[in-house]
Amino acid sequence: RFSPDGTRMLYRQLAKGSTIDHDRWGFQGKLVMANADGSNPVAQGNDGELTWASWSPDGKQIACLTKKGIDIVDLVTHQTARQLPRKGMYQQLYWSPDGKWFCGVANVGSESWTVARINAETGDINPVRSFQNCTPDWFPDSNHIIMSSRPANQPGNEGKGFTQLWMAAGDGS
């Protein structure tokens, strides 16, 4: 992920020979911060720390999705400034450009693989699109989310249908 100002990037570094787990890549390896051109890479923690990291809109913090919650980490002090409950969110966490929301993949509302939105202040969660959705990210307006979706009851692909690119309002309407 590139920083909001485009000068830095975050990525996960895995040990040579590691196998990337499709559903757990944000938990694998260690978080590295580098300049946008890849120069000056600096590990930000150890393997399995600072998981599913996402930039704050001002680039001064990162949000990390952990098994215990959503940690807001200050990049100067490397301390957790605050924590929110994750409320079923389990991967692919992204902070909205206006700083008011997080989106990610959650088990919420009796559904798994649901794209959901969490209020960054209150922790309130709402489903955006349920059933077989993932890889959400924000439009610049912070009101719409783009995601992959596999709608139910599609023909083809041995009864599984096909993954499609969808847009939805963050409130789920």
C-alpha positions as CSV (number, residue, x, y, z in Angstrom):
1,R,0.0,0.0,0.0
2,F,1.3,3.4,-0.9
3,S,1.0,6.2,1.7
4,P,-1.7,8.9,1.1
5,D,0.9,11.3,-0.1
6,G,2.6,8.7,-2.4
7,T,6.0,9.0,-0.8
8,R,6.2,5.7,1.1
9,M,4.8,2.2,1.0
10,L,3.9,-0.6,3.3
11,Y,4.4,-4.3,2.4
12,R,4.9,-7.6,4.1
13,Q,8.2,-9.4,3.8
14,L,8.2,-13.1,4.0
15,A,11.2,-15.4,4.6
16,K,12.6,-16.9,1.4
17,G,10.8,-20.1,0.5
18,S,7.6,-19.2,2.4
19,T,4.3,-20.1,0.9
20,I,1.8,-17.3,0.7
21,D,-1.5,-18.3,2.3
22,H,-4.2,-16.6,0.2
23,D,-6.5,-16.0,3.2
24,R,-3.8,-15.1,5.8
25,W,-1.2,-13.0,3.8
26,G,-1.8,-9.9,6.0
27,F,-0.7,-12.0,9.1
28,Q,2.4,-13.5,7.4
29,G,5.9,-12.1,7.6
30,K,6.9,-8.7,8.9
31,L,5.7,-5.3,8.0
32,V,8.2,-3.1,6.1
33,M,8.0,0.6,5.4
34,A,10.1,1.9,2.5
35,N,10.2,4.9,0.2
36,A,7.8,4.7,-2.8
37,D,10.7,3.6,-5.1
38,G,11.5,0.7,-2.7
39,S,14.6,2.3,-1.2
40,N,15.3,2.5,2.5
41,P,13.2,-0.5,3.6
42,V,12.8,-0.7,7.4
43,A,11.1,-3.5,9.2
44,Q,8.4,-2.2,11.5
45,G,8.2,-5.2,13.7
46,N,8.7,-9.0,13.9
47,D,7.0,-11.7,12.0
48,G,3.2,-11.7,12.7
49,E,3.2,-8.2,14.2
50,L,1.4,-5.1,12.8
51,T,-0.9,-7.3,10.8
52,W,-3.2,-6.1,7.9
53,A,-1.6,-2.6,8.2
54,S,-3.3,0.3,6.5
55,W,-2.3,4.0,6.4
56,S,-4.2,6.7,8.2
57,P,-5.2,9.6,5.9
58,D,-2.4,11.8,7.2
59,G,0.2,9.0,7.0
60,K,1.1,9.5,10.7
61,Q,-0.5,6.3,12.0
62,I,-1.4,2.8,10.8
63,A,-4.4,0.7,11.6
64,C,-3.6,-2.9,12.2
65,L,-6.2,-5.7,12.4
66,T,-5.2,-8.2,15.1
67,K,-7.0,-11.1,16.7
68,K,-7.8,-8.8,19.7
69,G,-9.0,-5.7,17.8
70,I,-8.1,-2.9,15.5
71,D,-5.0,-1.2,16.8
72,I,-4.2,2.4,15.8
73,V,-0.4,2.6,16.0
74,D,1.5,5.9,16.0
75,L,4.4,5.7,13.6
76,V,6.7,8.0,15.6
77,T,6.4,6.3,19.0
78,H,5.4,2.8,17.6
79,Q,2.9,2.7,20.4
80,T,-0.8,1.7,20.2
81,A,-2.7,5.1,20.5
82,R,-6.1,3.4,20.8
83,Q,-7.9,0.2,20.1
84,L,-11.3,-0.7,18.7
85,P,-13.1,-4.1,18.9
86,R,-12.9,-5.9,15.5
87,K,-16.5,-7.0,15.7
88,G,-16.0,-10.0,13.3
89,M,-13.5,-8.3,11.0
90,Y,-10.8,-10.7,10.1
91,Q,-8.9,-9.5,7.0
92,Q,-8.2,-6.8,4.5
93,L,-8.6,-3.8,6.6
94,Y,-8.5,-0.3,4.9
95,W,-8.8,3.2,6.4
96,S,-11.1,5.6,4.5
97,P,-9.5,8.7,3.0
98,D,-11.6,11.0,5.3
99,G,-10.4,9.0,8.3
100,K,-14.0,8.2,9.5
101,W,-14.3,4.5,8.6
102,F,-12.6,1.2,8.1
103,C,-13.7,-1.4,5.7
104,G,-12.7,-5.1,5.5
105,V,-13.9,-8.6,5.4
106,A,-15.9,-9.9,8.3
107,N,-18.1,-12.6,9.7
108,V,-21.1,-10.4,10.6
109,G,-24.9,-10.7,10.5
110,S,-24.8,-14.5,10.3
111,E,-22.8,-14.3,7.1
112,S,-19.1,-15.1,6.3
113,W,-17.1,-13.3,3.7
114,T,-19.0,-10.1,4.1
115,V,-17.6,-6.7,3.3
116,A,-18.3,-4.5,6.3
117,R,-17.6,-0.9,7.4
118,I,-16.6,0.1,11.0
119,N,-16.9,3.6,12.3
120,A,-13.4,4.6,13.3
121,E,-14.6,6.5,16.4
122,T,-17.5,4.5,17.8
123,G,-16.6,1.0,16.5
124,D,-20.2,0.6,15.1
125,I,-20.2,-1.9,12.3
126,N,-22.5,-2.4,9.3
127,P,-22.5,-4.9,6.5
128,V,-21.9,-3.4,3.1
129,R,-22.4,-6.5,1.0
130,S,-22.9,-10.1,2.3
131,F,-22.1,-13.5,0.8
132,Q,-18.8,-14.2,-0.9
133,N,-17.2,-10.7,-1.0
134,C,-13.6,-9.6,-0.3
135,T,-10.8,-7.3,-1.2
136,P,-12.6,-4.0,-0.4
137,D,-11.1,-0.6,-0.8
138,W,-12.3,3.0,-0.7
139,F,-13.2,5.4,-3.4
140,P,-11.7,8.8,-2.8
141,D,-15.1,10.1,-1.7
142,S,-15.0,7.8,1.4
143,N,-18.7,7.0,0.7
144,H,-18.3,4.1,-1.7
145,I,-16.4,0.9,-1.6
146,I,-15.0,-1.2,-4.4
147,M,-14.8,-5.0,-3.8
148,S,-14.8,-8.4,-5.5
149,S,-18.1,-10.3,-5.2
150,R,-19.4,-13.7,-6.2
151,P,-23.2,-13.4,-6.2
152,A,-25.1,-16.5,-5.3
153,N,-26.9,-18.7,-7.9
154,Q,-24.7,-17.8,-10.9
155,P,-24.4,-20.3,-13.7
156,G,-21.0,-21.5,-14.9
157,N,-17.7,-22.4,-13.3
158,E,-19.0,-25.8,-12.0
159,G,-21.8,-24.1,-10.1
160,K,-19.6,-21.6,-8.3
161,G,-20.2,-18.7,-10.7
162,F,-17.6,-16.0,-11.3
163,T,-16.0,-13.3,-9.2
164,Q,-17.1,-9.8,-10.3
165,L,-16.0,-6.3,-9.5
166,W,-18.7,-4.4,-7.5
167,M,-19.2,-0.9,-6.1
168,A,-21.5,-0.2,-3.1
169,A,-22.3,2.7,-0.8
170,G,-20.5,2.3,2.6
171,D,-23.8,2.3,4.4
172,G,-24.8,-0.9,2.6
173,S,-27.6,0.7,0.5
